[in-house]
């Protein structure tokens, strides 16, 4: 999924839009925390939120 697709998905519902816009505002005010991404190992099981 592209970044544009993810943004569009989040903006489709009020809760997602509110969260996204609040995060953007915090980032604009320098209130963000930079973190390293965690890369999954090749043998990791896919995440299933139903479990």
N, C-alpha and C positions, 0 to 999 in steps of 0.2 A: 504494500500500500504506500503510495507516495505521500509526502508531507501535505500536499494540497488536499488529497483525499481524506487524510486523518483530520485536518482542520475542518473540512466540510462536514465530516461525520460528527465531530464534537459540537459544531454550531447548529446542528439540526434540532437539538432539544434544549429547552431552557436551562436545565441543570448543567449540561455539558458546556454550553455557551458561557454561563456564569463562571464556572471553574476556569475555563480557558482565558476569559477576559481578565479575571482577577490575577491569574498567574502572569499574564502579559504586563499588567500594570505594576505588579511587584518587580518584575524584571526591569522595567523601564526606570524604576526608582532605585535600582541597585540592590534590591532585597532578595536576590537569588543566591543559590548555593550551587557551585559547579561541582559535579561529581563525575567519577569515571564510570563508563558503562561496563557492565559485567557481561562478558561473552560466555555463552553456554559452551560446555565441552561437546565434542562430537558424539559422545555416547550418552548424553543426557536425554532423559525421557521428555517428550513434549509436555508442556503445562496443560492441564485439563481443569478448568475452574469448577467443573461439576463434581470433582472428587473431594 
